[in-house]
């Protein structure tokens, strides 16, 4: 078996327990993807004679879901952000602008997934995105996503591929996202040199047991929204703000005893074809709390630049974060 051959395709369901008709999104997978059914076996000790009693073994729970690691492309990125946050409004065409924010009143969308690894195929219904982590790197200009899924449905074996399989997005140069050199701001100041940006959405999902082996439902917990950035210090303002609470501290200022607040925004872009519509991914955070330890500066005899890592939690009013994705997809509505 050639285990490097496979796919993860998905679509949004209109409602729980009603599978989507066919997949619409095909993610290009990376190492670390593990998905399928899960089975928990419990051993119950019984009061039998002898110390080496085997007791009784039972199946305690059957689960479905797993971890999907993928390269973010324009259409798939908008889809997984909508699945993880739950609210999306779309407007315009070529490109369409999708404004994606945390859903506060309704629930996250249910997902149907079609999975293949070599000749093994599965259809999994009633999935939700528990966590989504996005990481961009200036080294390769990729955005890599890690998505953990939790299900309240059966992972059913399939003898054939979906009737209308999704088509993966074009691989030619479409992975590369320009690293926001002119549109990357921290605390309203432009930062020109970045190494990595990380963003984590955690929905804190909990499976609700029912009468069957599978979870009856999935309960959504409080949503945690975090981001981190590693930047090269080209002036001391970011460092001073994090340590002393001001870009230009007063003489004899002491380290700030309060948690430093900040804002963040960036827009990653690339062109899909020549000519072609704009393709971009923007993030905007109006208010956040930096929560990493105070950084130490180190002496480097070779004069290498200093790096500063910022870790923050989104703490503003609704919406705590706004993602703006522009691509050729018309809509991410339920059932689409």
C-alpha positions in Angstrom: 0.0 0.0 0.0 1.2 3.5 -0.9 0.3 5.4 2.3 1.4 8.7 0.9 -1.6 8.7 -1.4 -4.8 10.1 -0.1 -7.1 13.1 0.4 -9.3 14.9 2.9 -12.4 16.5 1.3 -15.3 18.1 3.0 -18.4 20.2 2.8 -20.8 21.9 5.2 -24.0 20.3 6.3 -27.3 22.2 6.4 -28.1 20.5 9.7 -26.9 17.8 12.1 -27.4 14.2 11.0 -27.9 15.3 7.3 -24.8 14.6 5.4 -23.7 16.9 2.6 -24.3 15.6 -0.9 -20.7 15.9 -2.2 -17.4 17.5 -1.1 -16.6 21.0 -2.2 -13.1 21.5 -0.7 -10.0 19.4 -1.1 -7.1 20.1 1.3 -3.5 19.3 0.3 -2.3 17.2 3.1 1.0 17.2 5.0 2.7 14.8 7.4 1.0 14.5 10.7 -2.6 13.9 9.3 -4.3 11.2 11.3 -8.1 10.7 10.9 -10.7 8.0 11.1 -12.7 6.1 13.7 -11.4 5.6 17.3 -12.3 3.0 19.8 -11.9 3.1 23.6 -11.6 -0.3 25.3 -12.2 -0.6 29.0 -11.4 -3.5 31.3 -13.7 -4.0 34.3 -12.2 -6.2 37.1 -14.5 -8.7 38.5 -14.4 -10.5 41.9 -13.2 -13.8 40.7 -10.9 -16.1 42.5 -7.2 -15.7 41.7 -5.1 -12.6 41.4 -4.7 -12.9 37.6 -8.4 -12.4 36.8 -8.9 -11.0 33.4 -12.3 -9.4 34.2 -14.5 -8.2 31.5 -13.5 -6.0 28.5 -16.0 -3.7 27.0 -16.1 -0.9 24.4 -16.5 2.3 26.3 -16.8 4.8 23.5 -16.5 5.1 19.7 -15.2 8.3 18.4 -14.7 9.9 15.0 -12.5 12.7 13.9 -8.7 13.3 14.1 -6.0 15.8 13.0 -5.6 17.2 9.6 -2.4 19.0 8.6 -2.6 20.9 5.3 -1.2 23.7 3.2 -3.6 26.7 3.2 -4.8 27.7 -0.2 -7.3 30.5 -0.9 -10.6 28.6 -1.1 -9.7 26.0 1.6 -8.4 28.7 4.0 -11.7 30.6 3.9 -13.6 27.3 4.5 -11.7 26.2 7.5 -11.8 29.6 9.1 -15.6 29.7 8.7 -15.8 26.2 10.1 -13.7 27.2 13.2 -15.3 30.6 13.8 -18.8 30.1 12.6 -19.9 33.5 11.1 -19.2 34.7 7.6 -20.7 37.4 5.4 -19.8 37.5 1.7 -20.0 40.3 -0.8 -18.9 41.2 -4.3 -17.4 38.9 -7.0 -14.0 38.3 -8.7 -12.9 38.4 -6.0 -15.6 37.8 -3.4 -14.8 39.3 0.0 -15.6 37.0 3.0 -15.6 38.6 6.4 -15.3 35.8 9.0 -15.8 36.4 12.7 -16.6 34.4 15.8 -20.3 33.3 16.0 -21.8 34.5 19.3 -25.4 33.4 19.0 -25.6 30.3 16.9 -23.4 27.1 16.7 -20.5 26.1 14.6 -21.4 24.5 11.3 -21.4 20.7 11.0 -19.0 19.1 8.5 -19.2 16.0 6.3 -15.7 14.7 5.5 -14.6 12.2 2.8 -11.2 10.6 3.6 -9.0 8.3 1.5 -5.7 6.7 2.4 -4.6 4.5 -0.5 -7.6 2.1 -1.0 -9.3 2.8 2.3 -12.2 5.3 2.0 -14.5 6.7 4.7 -17.3 9.2 5.0 -17.6 10.9 8.4 -20.7 13.0 9.3 -21.4 15.5 12.1 -17.8 16.8 12.5 -16.9 20.2 14.1 -13.6 21.9 14.3 -12.3 21.8 17.8 -9.0 23.7 17.2 -7.4 25.4 14.2 -3.8 26.6 14.2 -2.4 28.6 11.3 1.3 29.2 11.0 3.0 31.4 8.4 6.8 31.5 7.9 8.9 34.0 6.0 11.3 31.1 5.2 9.0 29.4 2.8 6.0 31.9 2.6 3.6 29.0 3.3 0.6 29.1 5.6 0.3 25.6 7.3 -2.9 24.7 9.0 -3.5 22.1 11.7 -7.1 21.2 12.3 -8.5 19.0 15.1 -12.0 17.6 14.5 -14.5 16.1 16.9 -17.5 14.2 15.7 -20.9 13.1 16.8 -21.4 10.6 14.0 -20.3 7.4 12.4 -17.2 6.9 10.3 -18.7 4.8 7.6 -16.5 2.7 5.2 -17.0 3.5 1.5 -16.3 1.2 -1.4 -16.0 4.0 -3.9 -14.9 7.7 -4.0 -17.6 10.4 -3.8 -19.8 10.7 -6.8 -18.7 14.3 -7.4 -15.3 14.6 -5.8 -13.9 18.1 -5.1 -11.1 19.4 -7.2 -7.9 20.5 -5.4 -6.8 24.0 -5.9 -4.1 24.6 -8.5 -0.7 23.9 -7.1 1.3 26.3 -9.3 2.7 29.1 -7.1 -0.6 29.3 -5.2 0.9 28.2 -1.9 3.0 31.3 -1.6 1.7 34.2 0.5 3.5 37.5 0.5 4.5 38.2 4.0 2.6 41.5 4.6 5.8 43.7 4.4 3.8 46.9 4.0 0.6 46.0 5.9 1.9 44.3 9.1 1.2 46.5 12.2 1.7 45.9 15.9 0.4 48.6 18.3 -0.4 50.7 15.2 3.3 50.7 14.2 4.4 49.1 10.9 6.7 46.1 11.4 8.7 45.3 8.3 10.6 42.2 9.3 8.8 39.0 10.5 9.8 35.4 10.9 6.6 33.7 11.9 3.0 34.4 12.7 0.8 31.9 14.6 -2.9 32.0 15.2 -4.9 29.5 17.3 -8.7 29.1 17.6 -9.8 26.8 20.4 -13.5 26.0 20.6 -13.0 23.7 23.7 -15.5 21.1 22.3 -16.9 18.4 24.5 -18.6 15.2 23.3 -21.9 14.4 24.8 -22.5 10.7 25.4 -25.8 9.1 24.3 -27.3 5.7 24.1 -25.0 4.6 21.2 -21.3 4.1 21.2 -20.8 7.4 19.4 -21.3 10.9 20.9 -24.9 12.1 20.7 -23.9 15.7 20.3 -20.9 18.1 20.6 -21.1 20.9 23.1 -19.1 24.1 22.4 -17.2 25.7 25.2 -15.8 29.2 25.6 -13.8 30.2 22.5 -10.1 31.1 23.1 -8.4 33.2 20.4 -4.6 33.6 20.5 -1.9 34.8 18.2 1.9 35.1 18.3 4.5 36.8 16.2 8.2 36.6 16.0 9.8 39.8 14.7 13.2 41.2 14.1 13.9 44.3 16.3 14.8 47.1 13.9 14.1 49.7 16.5 13.4 49.3 20.3 9.8 50.6 20.3 8.2 47.1 20.4 10.6 45.9 23.1 10.2 49.0 25.2 6.4 48.8 24.9 6.4 45.1 26.1 8.8 45.6 29.0 8.2 49.2 30.2 4.8 49.8 28.8 5.7 52.7 26.4 7.6 53.0 23.2 9.8 55.8 24.6 10.0 55.3 28.4 10.8 58.0 30.8 14.2 58.1 32.4 14.5 55.6 35.3 11.3 53.9 34.3 10.7 50.5 35.9 9.2 47.4 34.1 5.4 47.7 33.8 3.5 45.8 36.5 0.4 45.7 34.3 -0.3 43.4 31.4 0.5 45.3 28.2 -2.3 45.8 25.7 -1.9 46.0 22.0 -3.5 45.8 18.6 -2.5 43.7 15.5 -3.3 43.6 11.8 -1.7 42.1 8.7 -2.7 41.3 5.2 -1.1 38.4 3.3 -1.5 38.5 -0.5 -0.7 36.8 -3.7 -2.0 36.8 -7.3 -3.9 33.9 -8.7 -3.0 33.9 -12.3 -2.0 36.7 -14.7 -4.3 38.6 -15.0 -6.5 37.4 -12.1 -8.5 38.5 -9.1 -6.9 39.6 -5.9 -6.3 36.8 -3.5 -5.6 37.9 0.1 -6.0 37.0 3.8 -6.3 39.8 6.3 -6.4 39.6 10.1 -7.5 42.4 12.4 -7.4 42.4 16.2 -8.4 45.7 17.9 -7.4 44.7 21.4 -5.3 42.0 22.9 -3.2 41.3 26.1 0.4 40.3 25.7 1.0 37.4 28.0 4.6 36.2 27.4 7.4 36.6 29.9 9.5 39.7 29.7 12.1 39.0 27.0 15.8 39.1 27.6 18.2 40.7 25.2 21.4 38.8 24.4 24.9 39.9 23.4 26.0 38.5 20.0 29.6 39.3 19.1 28.8 38.7 15.4 26.1 41.4 15.5 23.2 39.2 14.6 19.8 40.9 14.8 17.7 40.4 17.9 14.4 38.6 17.6 11.3 39.3 19.7 8.4 36.9 20.2 5.1 38.3 21.2 2.2 36.1 22.5 -1.2 37.6 22.9 -4.8 36.7 23.6 -7.6 38.6 21.9 -9.6 40.4 24.5 -11.7 43.1 22.7 -15.4 43.4 22.3 -17.3 41.5 19.6 -15.8 40.7 17.2 -12.6 39.8 19.0 -10.9 39.1 15.7 -11.9 39.6 12.0 -10.5 37.6 9.1 -11.1 39.0 5.7 -10.5 36.4 2.9 -10.7 37.4 -0.8 -10.9 34.6 -3.4 -12.9 33.2 -6.2 -15.4 31.3 -3.9 -18.9 32.7 -4.1 -20.1 31.7 -0.6 -19.5 29.6 2.5 -23.1 29.3 3.5 -24.4 26.2 5.2 -25.1 23.4 2.7 -22.5 24.9 0.3 
